[in-house]
Amino acid sequence: MEPLVNSEQLSAYYQAHPFARWAALIAVCIANFMGSLTLSATNVAIPAIALHFGATAVQVSWIPAIYLMTSVVLLLPAGRFADAVGRKRVLTTGVALFCLASVACSLAPDIYMLLGFRLVQAVGSSLTAACGLALVIAVFPAAIRGSVMGIAASFIYLGMTAGPYIGGYFTELYGWRSVFVMQVPLALLVIALLLTTVRGDWRMQTREPFDYFSVAVLAVTVSSLGVGLSHFHTTYGLPLLVLAAAALFTFIRRQLTHAYPLVRLKLVWENRELSRSFATSVMLYIGNYQVVFLLSLYLQYILGLSPSQAGAIMIVQALMMTLMPPFAGRLSDRLPANRIAALGCALASCGFAVLVSLDFDSSKVHVIAGLLLVGTGHGMFSTPNNHAGLSAVPHERLGIATAIMALGRNLGNVTGTGIILLLVSVFLGGERIQPAAYPALMTVIKIAFGTALLATLTASWISSRSFPLRTIDSARAAD
């Protein structure tokens, strides 16, 4: 039988076959779980990787950084690509590539090869993140969309919850390489579900020319920014930052003047809900990287905990991020979603206010209290913020809008990454993280959590306000 490509036919099919609808949700949930699992589990394994390769602080800080920065570059083109060739096809391809790259990471002979394979892993993850949520939105009716999005989001946080403990456990028992290979069975299960139970595909009827130049300029922007910040203490650090600024200006100008831009900035700027959701995501997720990267180092280096002990404590934050999204999603079906998101940002701010006071002799209870607040805030924020932004976008633009929302999260993560790379470069430079460097590491932690506190307070203010921007009808007309 020929695959269904007409949106009306697909809607009728999934209305009559609810099992296929739930199979699509299960596949997306597992894919979300894998993407967050690889980030949180790998962070716990960083001290073991640093010891194995004899890597410096700057080198190991690139293990999560290269993953996040690659995602920022590829999320937008991946969303356009998914709209053009089919969301199911792109999702399947992304999971397969992620699977192969995970195996390659587990076999890496040195730190540089590991970073290269992490880049490929991020390519697969970007393809997955760009269209997974759009696939779920397409097969479920609007009446329960908020709840379903909450379920999908909860699996992102479930991966964050399980990642630290599983990563620590596997690192202690089987070595750091097992942290990468353990995800292969999950990837194979997602591919099997997509190929055997999810019928048809979703794509735009008319394909637009693809702006490869913008992708290249965005890649130059992000890579120059990351390398420039991580080598700020060298002679070429500042020139790279100047290059990044020039490339960013070129990218924005290209999007405003090109007939077929990589991202239609008017879709963001002239859509009140999408612009607010995007800006809030950027600010809130600036603090996310500080937690997932620095707390792992703090617990293992400063407090002297084992990988599994550190992972058990870091579960607290991710557990709250797992439990809250379904509840927040149901609330967003009934109450103003942006106000619920603002409350989540405020709770996260309280958590960072606790974490910024960490010191050499802080107790585990101190850490756990901060993680509880940060985790609850993030969990209350994610689903209402996505619901508010994506519900205001035309159906035919859901792919690129989903990618824009994912871009907001990753742009925030990359900004946080840039802050860490700069701080590590300034205070630690090319040193390995040894006892003599612990005071400098503690300084990095305090400054980073201070910036996260300011960012989350800003996010709460943005989300609670209404901006004098045009609505979705105006955006449609302008588009």
SVG drawing of the C-alpha trace seen along z (x, -y; Angstrom):
<svg xmlns="http://www.w3.org/2000/svg" viewBox="-12 -47 61 51">
<polyline fill="none" stroke="black" stroke-width="0.4" points="0.0,0.0 1.3,-3.5 2.3,-5.6 -0.1,-8.3 1.2,-11.8 -2.1,-13.9 -2.6,-15.5 -6.3,-14.9 -5.8,-11.2 -3.2,-10.9 -5.5,-12.6 -8.3,-10.2 -6.0,-7.2 -4.7,-8.1 -8.2,-8.9 -9.3,-5.4 -6.1,-3.7 -5.2,-5.0 -2.5,-2.3 -0.4,-3.9 -0.8,-7.3 0.5,-6.0 3.3,-4.1 4.4,-7.4 4.4,-8.9 6.4,-6.0 9.0,-6.3 9.4,-10.1 9.5,-9.6 12.3,-7.0 14.2,-9.3 13.8,-12.2 15.0,-10.0 18.2,-9.0 19.1,-12.6 19.0,-13.8 20.5,-10.5 23.7,-10.9 24.2,-14.4 23.6,-13.8 25.3,-10.4 28.4,-11.6 28.8,-14.6 29.1,-12.2 31.8,-10.2 33.9,-13.4 36.3,-13.0 37.0,-9.3 37.5,-10.4 39.9,-13.2 41.9,-10.7 42.0,-8.1 43.2,-10.5 45.1,-12.9 42.9,-15.7 43.0,-19.3 40.0,-21.2 39.4,-23.0 39.5,-19.8 37.0,-18.0 34.7,-21.0 34.3,-20.5 32.8,-17.0 29.3,-18.5 30.1,-21.8 30.7,-20.4 27.4,-18.4 25.4,-21.5 27.0,-23.8 26.5,-21.4 22.9,-21.2 22.5,-24.9 24.0,-25.0 21.8,-22.1 18.5,-22.4 17.1,-25.1 18.2,-23.4 17.0,-20.1 13.6,-21.5 13.4,-22.9 14.7,-19.6 12.0,-17.7 9.2,-19.9 10.5,-19.3 11.3,-15.6 9.1,-14.2 9.3,-14.2 9.2,-10.5 12.0,-10.0 14.2,-12.6 13.5,-11.2 14.4,-7.7 17.6,-8.9 18.6,-10.9 18.2,-8.0 20.2,-5.7 23.1,-8.2 23.0,-8.7 23.2,-5.0 26.3,-4.6 28.0,-7.6 27.4,-6.3 29.3,-3.1 32.1,-5.1 32.4,-7.2 32.8,-4.0 35.8,-3.1 37.5,-6.5 41.3,-6.1 42.0,-9.7 40.2,-12.8 40.2,-14.4 38.6,-11.4 36.0,-11.3 35.1,-15.0 34.8,-14.3 32.4,-11.4 30.5,-13.5 30.0,-16.0 28.5,-13.2 26.3,-12.1 25.0,-15.6 24.1,-15.7 21.8,-12.6 20.4,-14.2 19.6,-17.4 17.7,-15.6 15.7,-13.9 15.0,-17.0 13.9,-19.0 10.9,-16.9 10.0,-14.6 7.6,-17.0 6.1,-18.1 5.4,-14.4 3.5,-14.1 1.5,-17.3 0.5,-16.1 -1.0,-12.8 -2.9,-14.0 -5.9,-16.2 -5.6,-19.7 -7.8,-19.0 -5.2,-16.7 -2.1,-18.2 -0.8,-19.9 -1.0,-16.7 0.7,-14.7 3.4,-17.3 3.9,-17.0 4.4,-13.2 6.9,-13.7 8.8,-16.4 8.8,-14.2 10.9,-11.6 13.5,-14.3 13.7,-14.8 13.5,-11.1 16.7,-10.8 18.2,-13.5 17.0,-11.7 18.3,-8.3 21.5,-9.6 23.5,-10.7 22.9,-7.5 23.2,-5.1 26.2,-7.0 27.9,-6.8 27.0,-3.1 28.3,-2.1 31.4,-4.2 32.3,-2.5 31.5,1.0 32.3,1.1 34.3,-2.0 33.4,-5.3 33.1,-3.7 30.0,-1.7 28.2,-5.0 28.0,-5.5 27.3,-2.0 24.4,-1.4 22.1,-3.5 22.3,-1.4 19.4,1.0 17.1,-1.9 18.0,-3.4 17.2,-0.1 13.8,0.0 12.9,-3.5 13.8,-2.6 11.7,0.6 8.7,-1.3 8.9,-4.0 9.3,-1.6 6.7,0.9 3.8,-1.0 4.0,-4.7 2.3,-5.1 2.7,-7.8 4.7,-11.0 4.3,-14.8 5.9,-17.2 5.3,-20.5 3.6,-20.3 5.9,-22.8 9.7,-22.7 11.5,-26.0 15.2,-26.5 17.5,-25.6 19.9,-28.4 23.2,-26.5 25.1,-29.8 23.2,-30.6 24.1,-27.2 27.8,-27.8 27.7,-31.3 25.9,-30.0 28.5,-27.2 31.3,-29.9 29.5,-31.9 29.1,-29.1 32.5,-27.5 34.4,-30.8 32.5,-31.8 33.2,-28.5 36.9,-28.3 37.4,-32.0 36.0,-31.8 37.8,-28.6 41.1,-30.1 40.4,-33.6 43.8,-33.6 45.7,-33.1 46.6,-35.5 43.9,-34.2 41.0,-34.2 39.9,-37.8 40.2,-37.7 37.9,-34.6 35.3,-36.4 35.4,-39.4 34.9,-36.9 32.0,-35.3 30.3,-38.8 30.8,-39.6 29.4,-36.2 26.4,-36.7 25.6,-40.0 25.9,-38.5 23.6,-35.7 20.9,-38.0 21.1,-40.3 20.8,-37.3 17.6,-36.0 16.0,-39.5 16.8,-40.0 16.9,-36.5 13.8,-35.3 14.1,-31.8 15.9,-32.3 16.9,-29.5 14.6,-30.9 11.9,-33.4 12.7,-35.8 9.3,-37.5 7.7,-34.2 9.4,-34.8 9.4,-38.6 5.9,-39.2 4.3,-36.3 3.7,-37.4 3.5,-33.9 6.3,-32.3 8.7,-35.3 8.0,-35.3 8.4,-31.5 11.7,-31.6 13.2,-34.4 12.2,-32.8 13.7,-29.5 17.0,-31.2 17.3,-32.9 16.2,-29.9 18.4,-27.4 21.5,-29.5 21.6,-28.0 21.0,-24.5 24.5,-23.7 26.0,-25.1 24.1,-22.5 24.6,-19.5 28.4,-20.1 29.7,-22.0 27.8,-20.1 29.2,-16.8 32.7,-18.3 31.8,-19.9 30.5,-16.7 33.4,-14.5 36.3,-16.9 35.4,-19.2 33.3,-16.9 35.2,-13.8 32.2,-11.6 32.3,-8.6 30.6,-8.8 27.6,-6.7 27.3,-8.8 27.4,-12.1 24.9,-10.6 22.5,-9.7 22.5,-13.3 22.1,-14.8 19.0,-12.6 17.1,-15.0 16.9,-17.8 16.1,-15.6 13.5,-13.6 11.5,-16.8 12.0,-17.8 10.4,-14.4 7.5,-14.5 6.3,-18.1 5.8,-18.4 2.6,-16.2 1.0,-18.2 2.2,-21.5 0.9,-20.4 -2.6,-19.8 -2.6,-23.2 -1.6,-24.8 -4.7,-23.3 -6.8,-25.3 -4.8,-28.3 -2.6,-31.0 0.5,-28.9 2.9,-31.8 2.0,-32.5 2.7,-28.9 6.0,-29.1 6.9,-32.3 6.2,-30.5 8.6,-27.8 11.3,-30.4 10.9,-32.0 11.3,-28.6 14.5,-28.0 15.8,-31.4 15.3,-30.4 17.3,-27.2 20.2,-29.1 20.2,-31.5 20.8,-28.4 23.5,-26.9 25.5,-30.2 26.4,-29.9 28.1,-26.5 31.6,-26.3 34.3,-23.7 32.5,-22.5 28.9,-22.7 26.7,-19.7 24.9,-17.3 21.6,-18.7 22.6,-22.2 23.2,-20.8 19.9,-18.8 17.9,-21.8 19.1,-23.8 18.6,-20.9 15.0,-20.4 14.1,-24.0 15.9,-24.2 14.3,-20.9 10.8,-21.9 11.2,-25.2 12.4,-23.6 9.6,-21.0 6.9,-23.6 8.4,-25.7 9.0,-23.4 5.5,-22.2 3.5,-25.4 6.2,-27.4 6.2,-25.0 2.4,-24.9 2.1,-28.7 4.6,-29.1 3.6,-26.2 -0.1,-26.6 0.2,-30.0 1.9,-28.7 0.2,-27.7 0.2,-23.9 2.3,-24.0 5.1,-25.7 5.1,-23.4 8.4,-21.7 10.4,-25.0 8.6,-26.3 9.5,-23.2 13.1,-23.6 13.0,-27.3 11.8,-26.3 14.5,-23.6 17.0,-26.3 15.9,-28.6 16.8,-25.8 20.1,-25.0 21.0,-28.7 20.5,-29.1 22.6,-26.0 25.3,-27.3 25.3,-30.7 25.8,-28.9 28.5,-26.7 30.2,-29.9 30.2,-31.3 31.8,-28.1 34.4,-27.9 35.4,-31.5 35.6,-31.0 37.6,-27.8 39.9,-29.5 40.5,-32.5 40.7,-30.7 42.1,-27.2 43.6,-27.6 45.4,-24.4 45.6,-22.9 44.3,-19.5 41.8,-19.5 43.9,-18.5 43.8,-19.6 45.9,-22.7 43.3,-23.9 40.3,-23.3 40.1,-27.0 40.0,-28.2 37.3,-25.6 35.3,-26.8 35.5,-30.4 34.2,-29.2 31.3,-27.5 30.3,-30.5 30.4,-33.0 28.6,-30.6 25.7,-30.0 25.5,-33.8 25.0,-34.4 22.4,-31.6 20.5,-33.3 20.3,-36.6 19.3,-34.8 16.4,-32.9 15.1,-36.1 15.1,-37.7 13.2,-34.6 10.5,-35.0 10.0,-38.6 9.8,-38.0 7.3,-35.1 5.0,-37.1 4.7,-40.0 2.8,-40.6 4.7,-42.4 3.2,-44.8 3.9,-42.5 1.6,-41.4 -0.4,-38.2 -0.3,-35.1 -2.7,-36.5 -0.3,-39.3 2.6,-36.9 0.7,-34.8 -0.1,-37.9 3.6,-39.0 4.8,-35.6"/>
</svg>
